[in-house]
Amino acid sequence: MTSRVKPVDKLMTLEHALDLIETCESVMFGGFGGVGNPPTLIDGILERGITGLTLIGNDAGFPDIGIGRLISERRVKKIIASHIGSNPVAGKQMTDGDLEVEFSPQGTLAERIRAGGVGLGGVLVDTGLNNEAVTKGKKRIMIKGCPYLLETALTADVSIVYAKKADKYGNAVYDTSARNTNPLVAMAGNVTIIEAAEIVETGELNPEEVVTPGVFVDGVLKSKGVNWTWAWEKK
Amino acid sequence: MGKEIRHQMARRAAREIHAGMVVNLGIGIPTLVADYVPDTTPVMFHAENGVLGTGPSPVQGQENPFLCNAGGFPITASKGASYFDSAAAFAIIRRGKLDMTIMGALQVSENGDLANWIVPGKRVPGMGGAIELAEKAGKVIILMNHVDKEGNPKILKKCTLPLTAAGCVNLIITDMAVLEVKTEGLFLKEVFPPYTIRDVQERTEPKLVLEDAVSGT
């Protein structure tokens, strides 16, 4: 099949991506415990000296791994996450009042991000109803006699995503469990940048296998690869 | 806690896993449980970072750093495994497809309340996926030390730490005993040697109900 229309080429330089991140308030990131965090964009944020960020993502990584490096280097003023336990630096900054932390249960956080990505205002969730930290300030709604919490949707100025492979249009596939929050985050950015281990020509990915449709993506850049040592490698 | 004891607890927990189950294993001792499930028992292990069908640890040098369990340690995929995003990982939990979760705890109350996400002013790990797992899994098994580092009971009449979820725990396996939470009370099912029933009761705040089969003095 041939087409007369050529899809947009969204290849983006790291410099351009950082220009976008530099002007924004909130950055949503894909990844879980560092796995699936975009290493080259994180490095770029550190080198560019970008600071005062509000981060939204699953967790705070580890002090020397993934998104956690931005916290260790004090580039973050607030994080919305489900977990910061693997990054004691984040816990200390929180206790010292240097880092604002908003906790959301992990599955609820995923749905809040998904809701933002699919254009909803929020979701009704029946988990955490007995947890005061979760229910605080949230509206309770009865549906068919059962209580739910209204959890609001999350979007961000920029979403940064790590993919195994992307084409130049932004269609993306992920690497095993590095998929985690990445496809959800990819939809929830006002601007979404995909850092891919491999970039192929548009048309080379099997449409049947695409996880993130490129329409959600604004920029694609090549990853320089993970430059940190994983916790399990240190033993 | 000694290595032997950790494995004893894991081995005991593995006996709760039956053919056909979908099971989530938490970080720490629960991770060891998979090693004690016989190869002949078909089980799907769920990892909330987006894997159903996690397999044993890979051979050293053959790790895929992106294929990990929720604790960030490399795993393999078993036959029939699938990868999915975090929303689907929690859909499995929320939709009632998870038969069992095995996790650690800071405190458990006699009616099955669970506290394992924060020690105010001291530790602020966050709840992660513990709320969904505790509330929605078919069965919740807690693996933990019977007492805390200061020797205080962790099984209490009422939790003093902020709750993760209320009335969710079914079975508690400690270094000393196995206890079952029932509406009629907290039942002592088994006591591990060298401990006695009295030892367990002395280190447990609520009054234990003795199962007929429990031996010891």
Chai-1 contact restraints between the chains, C-beta under 6 A:
chainA,res_idxA,chainB,res_idxB,connection_type,confidence,min_distance_angstrom,max_distance_angstrom,comment,restraint_id
A,F32,B,N49,contact,1.0,0.0,6.0,A-B,restraint_1
A,G33,B,G72,contact,1.0,0.0,6.0,A-B,restraint_2
A,V35,B,F66,contact,1.0,0.0,6.0,A-B,restraint_3
A,V35,B,C68,contact,1.0,0.0,6.0,A-B,restraint_4
A,S82,B,G126,contact,1.0,0.0,6.0,A-B,restraint_5
A,S82,B,G128,contact,1.0,0.0,6.0,A-B,restraint_6
A,H83,B,G126,contact,1.0,0.0,6.0,A-B,restraint_7
A,H83,B,G128,contact,1.0,0.0,6.0,A-B,restraint_8
A,I84,B,G126,contact,1.0,0.0,6.0,A-B,restraint_9
A,G85,B,P125,contact,1.0,0.0,6.0,A-B,restraint_10
A,G91,B,V124,contact,1.0,0.0,6.0,A-B,restraint_11
A,M94,B,V124,contact,1.0,0.0,6.0,A-B,restraint_12
A,F103,B,G126,contact,1.0,0.0,6.0,A-B,restraint_13
A,P105,B,M127,contact,1.0,0.0,6.0,A-B,restraint_14
A,P105,B,I131,contact,1.0,0.0,6.0,A-B,restraint_15
A,P105,B,E132,contact,1.0,0.0,6.0,A-B,restraint_16
A,Q106,B,G128,contact,1.0,0.0,6.0,A-B,restraint_17
A,Q106,B,G129,contact,1.0,0.0,6.0,A-B,restraint_18
A,G107,B,F90,contact,1.0,0.0,6.0,A-B,restraint_19
A,G107,B,E132,contact,1.0,0.0,6.0,A-B,restraint_20
A,A110,B,S86,contact,1.0,0.0,6.0,A-B,restraint_21
A,A110,B,A87,contact,1.0,0.0,6.0,A-B,restraint_22
A,A110,B,F90,contact,1.0,0.0,6.0,A-B,restraint_23
A,R114,B,A87,contact,1.0,0.0,6.0,A-B,restraint_24
A,T127,B,I131,contact,1.0,0.0,6.0,A-B,restraint_25
A,T127,B,E132,contact,1.0,0.0,6.0,A-B,restraint_26
A,T127,B,E135,contact,1.0,0.0,6.0,A-B,restraint_27
A,G128,B,I131,contact,1.0,0.0,6.0,A-B,restraint_28
A,N130,B,A165,contact,1.0,0.0,6.0,A-B,restraint_29
A,N130,B,A166,contact,1.0,0.0,6.0,A-B,restraint_30
A,D175,B,F66,contact,1.0,0.0,6.0,A-B,restraint_31
A,T176,B,F66,contact,1.0,0.0,6.0,A-B,restraint_32
A,T176,B,L67,contact,1.0,0.0,6.0,A-B,restraint_33
A,T176,B,Y83,contact,1.0,0.0,6.0,A-B,restraint_34
A,S177,B,N49,contact,1.0,0.0,6.0,A-B,restraint_35
A,S177,B,G50,contact,1.0,0.0,6.0,A-B,restraint_36
A,S177,B,V51,contact,1.0,0.0,6.0,A-B,restraint_37
A,S177,B,L67,contact,1.0,0.0,6.0,A-B,restraint_38
A,S177,B,C68,contact,1.0,0.0,6.0,A-B,restraint_39
A,A178,B,F66,contact,1.0,0.0,6.0,A-B,restraint_40
A,R179,B,G50,contact,1.0,0.0,6.0,A-B,restraint_41
A,R179,B,Y83,contact,1.0,0.0,6.0,A-B,restraint_42
A,R179,B,D85,contact,1.0,0.0,6.0,A-B,restraint_43
A,N180,B,N49,contact,1.0,0.0,6.0,A-B,restraint_44
A,N180,B,G50,contact,1.0,0.0,6.0,A-B,restraint_45
A,N180,B,S86,contact,1.0,0.0,6.0,A-B,restraint_46
A,T181,B,S86,contact,1.0,0.0,6.0,A-B,restraint_47
A,P183,B,D85,contact,1.0,0.0,6.0,A-B,restraint_48
A,L184,B,D85,contact,1.0,0.0,6.0,A-B,restraint_49
A,L184,B,A87,contact,1.0,0.0,6.0,A-B,restraint_50
A,W230,B,P65,contact,1.0,0.0,6.0,A-B,restraint_51
A,A231,B,G72,contact,1.0,0.0,6.0,A-B,restraint_52
A,W232,B,F73,contact,1.0,0.0,6.0,A-B,restraint_53
